[in-house]
């Protein structure tokens, strides 16, 4: 009986790798792991492998600048007063003394001149926001041009797209909060665009502004949207984005030993985390240096907003130049129907802007439908090996740059001593012509690079050594490429265009392909048919040339 009791008692003891923790830190770790399961979670993820390439740092810049924005934003909310109540300024900035202004503007001036470190924090917050949007745009361009959005990452592409759009609008609401003359001009511009929308425009305007412009609720409402609503949604999207990055594993460039089923790189702990931590402080330091050197948004120079004034050289932040350029160059057309006026000069650009954004968001699904490819892809494409996709991306960038010129047509006219009308007409023509020209040039450029790669694989690289053959001919000696270079230049897949089904079935009965099927086949030929990719060299071709008498 005693022996049985002893056995039972021994079996009930919890298993442990040590009798007791070595110190209080281990005790705390054991206590936490017993309730949260952190050890199992860390064991499964902290050794996760991440590839090492400079282009992957773009996503890290997005994450780090978002953290900087949150940290500096929390500091600024401690001193900012989101109120449009009228006050008379009596602070330390002498040129504004005795001038009536809103509490929002007065508190922003106080942050800039009277709060310790306030101006630097404001500058860091604004610069970080600009870098954040720029990094997201460039990061999405990297994802687009390398095909990293393909299955299984289509949803993650949409998350990234939503983060970009929300970042753009949160930046707009943020620089509108000081209630200065420049931001007030931007708000007035946005209100006019909203009111141009038929039926729902007035309701949206009332929801945002709380009444007629400028009203008394603009800043409080924008403050709630800027610091609570949009950042909350963005934080959720960012967490979901990072979870999917971990779940799907990271993409990598083609190379020896790299396949669709593995990842070659460094473990998350300790190597990658150490490098990431250092990179965070590097990003923070560069943004702080930019903020200390280059002043941005000097609201004290603009003065408080007044509806009867418009700031000269009023320009939106660069990421909103696309939308303003559309409106500035659009002819002032109007249509009057049933006693109502539809302002096409504002409404049409306002519709084009979201349509372009939606086209970007759904592109992975369109390309997946065209190719019919259901496989998972973890190896990145070289942009030259997807000429049509690369050309489409370059065409979109050129369209954005053309409209950015339209958004700043007054500055181009005054600084370059050009006619503003000439610039406007150029942008109108360029809106249709430039993307087409850029598409054609980029596609031909990619095909030329493919031909050069094929030539290097089959004939090797030029050595600069001239050799005379027995019959008197002079030729340049070519050296074969190393195996790793041959692999890099030939590892890509070449998608074959979708073929239309047979016009008759197995019983000889005629069947006609539907419009959707014919459209898909035509698009597929445009993407991957003859003239859209150069057949890559085969092993047989390489062996025949390198072993023959014609190779030198």
C-alpha positions in Angstrom: 0.0 0.0 0.0 2.8 2.3 0.9 4.5 1.5 -2.4 1.4 2.1 -4.4 0.8 5.5 -2.7 4.4 6.4 -3.4 4.0 5.5 -7.1 0.8 7.5 -7.4 2.3 10.5 -5.8 5.4 10.3 -8.1 3.2 10.1 -11.2 1.3 13.3 -10.2 4.4 15.4 -10.1 4.6 17.9 -13.0 7.5 17.1 -15.4 10.2 19.7 -15.4 13.7 20.1 -16.9 15.0 21.4 -13.6 14.1 21.2 -10.0 13.6 24.9 -9.6 14.5 28.1 -11.6 18.0 29.3 -11.4 17.0 32.9 -10.7 14.0 35.2 -10.5 14.0 35.9 -14.2 13.7 32.2 -15.1 10.9 32.0 -12.5 9.1 34.8 -14.1 9.6 33.2 -17.6 8.2 29.9 -16.3 5.2 31.6 -14.7 4.4 33.5 -17.9 5.0 30.5 -20.2 2.6 28.4 -18.0 -0.2 30.8 -18.7 0.5 32.2 -22.2 2.4 29.4 -23.9 5.1 31.9 -25.0 7.8 29.3 -25.2 6.0 27.1 -27.7 5.1 30.1 -29.8 8.7 31.5 -29.7 10.2 28.0 -30.5 8.0 27.8 -33.6 8.7 31.3 -34.9 11.9 32.8 -33.6 14.0 30.4 -35.8 12.0 31.3 -38.9 14.3 31.9 -41.9 14.2 35.2 -43.7 16.1 35.9 -47.0 18.7 38.6 -47.1 18.3 41.2 -49.9 18.3 45.0 -49.8 14.9 45.3 -51.5 13.2 43.6 -48.5 14.2 46.5 -46.3 11.5 48.6 -48.0 8.8 46.8 -46.0 10.9 47.3 -42.8 11.0 51.1 -43.5 7.2 51.1 -43.7 6.9 49.4 -40.3 9.5 51.5 -38.6 8.1 54.8 -39.9 4.7 53.7 -38.7 6.1 53.1 -35.3 7.8 56.6 -35.3 4.5 58.2 -36.4 2.6 56.5 -33.5 5.3 57.5 -30.9 5.5 61.1 -32.0 1.8 61.4 -32.5 1.1 60.3 -28.9 3.5 63.1 -27.7 1.8 65.7 -29.9 -1.7 64.8 -28.6 -0.7 65.8 -25.1 -0.4 69.4 -26.2 -2.7 69.8 -29.2 -6.2 71.2 -28.6 -8.6 70.0 -31.3 -11.0 72.9 -31.1 -12.1 75.6 -33.5 -13.0 78.0 -30.7 -11.7 81.5 -31.4 -8.9 82.9 -29.2 -6.5 85.8 -29.5 -2.9 84.7 -29.7 -0.6 86.1 -27.0 2.3 83.6 -27.2 6.0 84.0 -27.8 5.9 84.3 -31.6 5.7 88.1 -32.0 4.4 88.4 -35.6 1.1 86.6 -34.6 0.5 88.5 -31.4 -3.0 89.9 -31.1 -4.4 88.0 -34.1 -7.6 86.0 -33.8 -7.3 82.3 -34.5 -8.6 78.9 -33.6 -7.4 77.0 -30.5 -6.1 74.3 -32.8 -3.8 76.7 -34.6 -2.8 78.5 -31.4 -1.9 75.2 -29.7 0.1 74.1 -32.8 2.1 77.3 -32.7 2.7 76.8 -29.0 3.9 73.2 -29.6 6.3 74.7 -32.2 7.8 77.5 -30.0 7.0 76.9 -26.4 6.9 73.1 -25.8 10.3 71.6 -25.1 11.2 69.6 -28.3 7.8 70.3 -29.7 8.9 71.6 -33.1 11.3 68.8 -33.6 8.7 66.2 -32.7 6.2 67.9 -35.2 8.8 67.8 -37.9 9.7 64.2 -37.2 6.0 63.3 -37.3 5.4 65.0 -40.6 8.6 63.7 -42.3 7.9 60.2 -41.0 4.4 60.4 -42.5 5.8 61.4 -45.9 8.5 58.7 -45.8 5.9 56.1 -44.7 3.7 56.7 -47.7 6.7 56.8 -50.0 8.1 53.6 -48.6 4.7 51.9 -49.0 4.5 53.0 -52.6 8.0 51.8 -53.4 7.5 48.6 -51.5 4.3 47.8 -53.5 6.2 48.6 -56.7 8.8 46.0 -55.7 6.1 43.5 -55.0 4.4 44.3 -58.3 7.4 44.2 -60.6 8.7 40.9 -59.1 5.3 39.2 -59.1 5.4 38.7 -55.3 1.6 39.2 -55.3 0.8 35.9 -56.9 -0.8 33.0 -55.1 -0.9 32.7 -52.1 -0.3 36.4 -51.4 -3.2 38.1 -53.2 -5.0 39.0 -50.0 -1.8 40.4 -48.5 -1.5 42.6 -51.6 -4.9 43.9 -50.9 -4.0 44.6 -47.2 -0.9 46.5 -48.4 -3.0 48.5 -50.9 -5.5 49.4 -48.2 -2.6 50.5 -45.9 -1.3 52.7 -48.7 -4.7 54.4 -49.3 -5.4 54.8 -45.6 -2.0 56.3 -45.1 -2.6 58.8 -47.9 -5.9 59.9 -46.4 -4.7 59.9 -42.8 -1.8 62.2 -43.9 -4.4 64.5 -45.5 -6.4 64.7 -42.3 -3.3 65.1 -40.2 -1.9 68.1 -42.0 -5.4 69.7 -42.0 -5.5 69.7 -38.1 -3.4 72.9 -37.5 -6.1 74.9 -39.2 -3.6 77.1 -40.9 -4.1 78.9 -44.2 -2.5 76.2 -46.3 -4.3 73.3 -44.9 -7.6 75.2 -44.9 -7.1 75.7 -48.7 -6.7 71.9 -49.0 -9.9 71.3 -47.0 -11.8 73.7 -49.2 -10.6 71.9 -52.2 -11.7 68.6 -50.8 -15.1 70.0 -49.9 -15.6 71.2 -53.5 -14.7 67.7 -54.8 -17.1 66.0 -52.4 -20.0 68.3 -53.3 -19.5 67.5 -57.0 -20.7 63.9 -56.3 -24.4 63.6 -57.3 -27.0 62.6 -54.6 -24.6 61.6 -51.8 -22.1 64.5 -52.0 -24.0 66.8 -49.6 -24.5 64.0 -47.1 -20.8 63.1 -47.1 -20.0 66.8 -46.7 -22.3 67.1 -43.7 -20.8 63.9 -42.2 -17.3 65.2 -42.4 -17.7 68.9 -41.7 -20.8 68.9 -39.5 -22.3 71.8 -41.4 -21.5 74.5 -43.8 -17.8 75.2 -44.4 -15.8 76.1 -42.4 -18.1 75.5 -39.5 -17.0 74.6 -36.0 -16.6 70.8 -36.1 -14.0 70.2 -38.8 -10.9 70.0 -36.6 -12.6 67.9 -33.9 -13.9 65.4 -36.4 -10.7 65.3 -38.4 -8.8 64.8 -35.1 -10.9 61.7 -34.2 -10.5 60.3 -37.7 -6.8 61.0 -37.7 -5.7 59.7 -34.3 -8.3 57.0 -33.7 -10.3 55.7 -36.6 -7.8 55.3 -39.4 -4.8 54.4 -37.2 -6.9 51.7 -35.6 -7.8 50.2 -38.9 -4.2 50.5 -40.1 -2.9 48.8 -37.0 -5.3 45.8 -37.6 -4.3 45.6 -41.3 -0.6 45.8 -40.4 -0.9 43.0 -37.9 -2.8 40.9 -40.4 -0.2 41.7 -43.0 2.7 40.6 -40.8 0.9 37.4 -39.8 0.4 36.4 -43.4 4.1 37.2 -44.1 5.0 34.7 -41.4 2.4 32.2 -42.5 3.2 32.1 -46.2 7.0 32.5 -45.6 9.0 35.1 -47.4 9.6 35.3 -51.1 13.1 35.1 -52.4 15.1 35.7 -55.5 16.0 32.7 -57.7 19.4 31.2 -57.1 21.3 27.9 -56.5 19.6 25.9 -53.7 16.5 28.1 -53.7 13.2 26.4 -54.6 9.5 27.0 -54.1 9.6 24.8 -51.0 12.4 26.3 -49.0 13.8 29.7 -47.8 17.5 30.4 -47.8 18.6 33.1 -45.4 19.1 34.0 -41.8 17.0 33.0 -38.7 14.8 35.6 -37.1 16.6 35.3 -33.8 19.3 36.4 -33.2 20.7 37.5 -36.6 17.7 39.1 -38.3 16.4 40.8 -35.1 19.8 42.3 -34.4 20.0 43.7 -38.0 16.4 44.9 -37.9 16.9 46.6 -34.5 19.9 48.5 -35.9 18.1 49.4 -39.0 15.2 50.8 -37.0 17.5 53.2 -35.2 19.2 54.1 -38.5 15.8 55.0 -40.0 14.8 57.0 -36.9 18.2 58.8 -37.0 17.9 59.7 -40.7 14.3 61.0 -40.3 15.4 63.0 -37.2 18.3 64.5 -39.1 15.9 65.4 -42.0 13.6 67.0 -39.5 16.3 69.0 -37.8 17.7 70.3 -41.2 14.7 70.8 -43.5 11.7 72.6 -42.2 8.4 71.3 -43.3 4.9 72.8 -42.9 5.9 76.1 -41.2 2.4 77.0 -40.2 3.5 80.2 -38.5 4.5 81.6 -41.9 1.1 80.8 -43.4 -1.1 82.3 -40.6 -4.5 81.0 -39.4 -7.1 80.0 -41.9 -9.5 82.6 -43.2 -12.2 81.7 -45.8 -11.6 85.0 -47.7 -7.9 84.2 -48.3 -6.1 81.6 -50.4 -2.4 80.8 -49.8 -0.1 81.4 -52.7 1.8 78.3 -53.9 -0.7 76.1 -52.2 0.2 72.5 -53.1 -0.9 69.2 -51.7 1.5 66.6 -50.3 3.1 64.7 -53.2 0.9 61.6 -52.7 -2.2 63.7 -53.3 -0.8 65.4 -56.4 -2.3 62.7 -58.6 -5.9 63.7 -57.7 -5.3 67.4 -57.8 -3.6 67.1 -61.2 -6.7 65.4 -62.6 -8.9 68.2 -61.4 -6.6 71.1 -62.5 -6.3 69.9 -66.1 -9.9 68.7 -66.6 -11.9 71.2 -68.7 -14.6 73.0 -66.7 -17.5 71.1 -68.3 -21.0 71.2 -66.7 -24.3 69.5 -67.5 -27.7 70.8 -66.4 -30.4 68.2 -66.0 -33.9 68.6 -64.4 -32.9 71.7 -62.6 -29.6 70.3 -61.3 -26.0 71.0 -62.4 -23.5 68.2 -62.7 -19.9 69.6 -62.5 -18.1 67.2 -64.8 -14.9 69.2 -64.4 -14.7 67.9 -60.8 -16.8 64.8 -60.9 -15.0 63.0 -63.7 -11.5 63.3 -62.1 -13.0 62.3 -58.8 -14.3 59.1 -60.4 -11.0 58.4 -62.3 -8.9 58.6 -59.1 -10.6 55.7 -57.3 -10.9 53.6 -60.5 -7.2 53.7 -60.9 -6.7 52.7 -57.3 -9.2 49.8 -57.6 -7.4 48.6 -60.8 -4.2 48.4 -58.7 -5.9 46.5 -55.9 -7.5 43.8 -58.1 -4.5 43.4 -60.5 -3.3 40.1 -58.9 -6.7 38.5 -59.4 -6.8 39.7 -63.1 -3.3 38.3 -63.8 -4.2 35.0 -62.1 -7.4 34.8 -64.2 -5.5 35.4 -67.4 -2.8 32.8 -66.7 -5.0 30.3 -65.1 -2.1 29.4 -62.8 -3.3 27.9 -59.5 0.2 27.0 -58.1 1.9 28.7 -55.2 4.8 31.0 -56.1 7.6 31.9 -53.6 10.4 32.6 -56.2 10.4 36.2 -57.4 10.4 37.2 -61.1 13.0 39.4 -62.6 11.0 42.3 -64.0 12.6 41.8 -67.5 11.1 38.3 -67.6 7.5 39.6 -67.3 7.6 42.4 -70.0 3.9 43.2 -70.1 3.5 43.4 -66.4 6.6 45.5 -66.1 5.4 47.8 -68.9 2.0 48.2 -67.2 3.7 49.2 -64.0 6.0 51.7 -65.8 3.0 53.1 -67.6 1.2 53.7 -64.3 4.2 55.5 -62.8 4.5 57.7 -65.9 0.8 58.6 -65.6 1.3 59.5 -62.0 4.2 61.7 -62.8 2.3 63.5 -65.7 -0.6 64.2 -63.3 1.9 65.4 -60.6 3.1 68.0 -63.1 -0.6 69.0 -63.6 -1.1 69.2 -59.9 1.8 71.7 -59.7 1.3 73.5 -63.0 1.4 76.9 -61.4 4.8 76.2 -59.8 6.2 74.8 -63.1 5.0 77.8 -64.9 6.5 80.4 -62.5 9.8 78.6 -61.8 10.5 77.5 -65.4 9.0 80.6 -67.0 6.5 78.6 -69.0 2.9 79.2 -70.0 0.5 77.6 -67.5 -1.9 77.0 -70.4 0.8 75.2 -72.3 1.6 73.0 -69.3 -2.1 72.2 -68.9 -2.5 71.2 -72.6 0.7 69.1 -72.3 -0.8 67.2 -69.3 -4.1 66.7 -71.1 -2.3 65.1 -74.1 0.2 63.3 -71.9 -2.6 61.7 -69.9 -3.4 59.6 -72.9 -0.1 59.5 -74.9 2.7 59.2 -72.3 1.6 55.9 -70.7 1.2 54.3 -74.1 4.7 55.4 -75.2 6.2 54.3 -71.9 4.5 50.9 -72.1 5.9 50.3 -75.6 9.4 51.4 -74.7 9.5 49.4 -71.4 8.2 46.2 -73.1 10.8 46.5 -75.9 13.5 47.2 -73.3 12.6 44.1 -71.3 12.6 42.0 -74.5 16.0 43.4 -75.4 17.3 42.4 -71.9 15.9 38.9 -72.4 17.8 38.6 -75.7 21.0 39.7 -74.0 20.5 37.2 -71.3 20.0 34.5 -73.8 23.1 35.5 -75.7 25.2 35.4 -72.5 23.9 31.9 -71.6 24.6 30.5 -75.1 27.8 32.3 -75.9 29.2 33.4 -72.5 30.7 36.7 -71.6 33.1 38.8 -73.7 36.7 38.6 -72.4 38.3 41.2 -74.6 40.8 38.6 -75.9 41.1 38.5 -79.7 42.1 35.2 -81.3 43.2 34.5 -84.9 41.8 31.3 -86.3 43.9 29.0 -88.7 42.1 30.3 -91.8 42.9 33.9 -90.8 39.6 35.0 -89.2 39.8 37.1 -86.0 37.3 36.4 -83.3 36.8 37.4 -79.7 37.1 34.7 -77.1 34.1 34.2 -74.9 34.2 32.7 -71.5 31.4 30.5 -70.2 29.4 31.8 -67.3 29.6 30.2 -63.9 26.9 27.7 -63.1 25.2 30.1 -60.6 24.9 32.7 -63.3 23.5 30.2 -65.8 21.0 29.2 -63.2 19.9 32.7 -62.5 19.4 33.5 -66.2 17.4 30.4 -66.9 15.5 29.6 -63.7 12.4 31.6 -64.6 9.3 29.9 -65.9 7.7 31.1 -69.2 3.9 31.0 -69.1 2.2 29.7 -72.2 -0.8 31.6 -73.5 -4.2 30.1 -72.9 -5.6 28.4 -76.0 -9.2 28.6 -77.1 -11.1 25.3 -76.8 -11.7 23.3 -80.0 -14.5 24.6 -82.2 -16.2 21.1 -82.1 -16.5 18.6 -79.4 -15.7 14.9 -79.5 -19.0 14.2 -81.3 -18.3 16.8 -84.0 -20.9 19.2 -82.7 -19.9 22.8 -83.1 -19.5 24.8 -80.0 -18.7 28.5 -79.7 -16.4 30.0 -77.1 -18.1 32.6 -74.9 -17.0 36.3 -74.9 -15.3 35.9 -71.6 -13.3 32.9 -72.8 -12.3 34.7 -76.0 -11.3 37.8 -74.0 -9.2 35.7 -71.6 -7.4 34.0 -74.5 -6.7 37.3 -76.3 -5.3 38.9 -73.1 -3.2 35.8 -72.5 -1.7 36.0 -75.9 -1.0 39.7 -75.3 0.8 38.9 -72.0 2.6 35.7 -73.0 2.3 35.1 -76.7 4.8 35.6 -79.5 6.3 39.1 -79.3 5.8 39.3 -75.5 8.6 37.0 -74.4 11.8 35.6 -75.8 12.1 31.8 -75.5 14.8 31.1 -73.0 17.7 28.9 -74.0 17.4 25.2 -73.4 20.1 22.9 -72.1 20.3 21.2 -75.5 21.0 24.6 -77.2 23.7 25.4 -74.6 25.4 22.0 -75.0 25.3 22.2 -78.8 26.9 25.7 -79.0 29.4 25.2 -76.2 30.6 21.8 -77.6 30.6 22.9 -81.3 33.3 24.5 -83.4 31.5 27.8 -83.5 32.0 28.6 -79.8 35.1 30.6 -78.9 
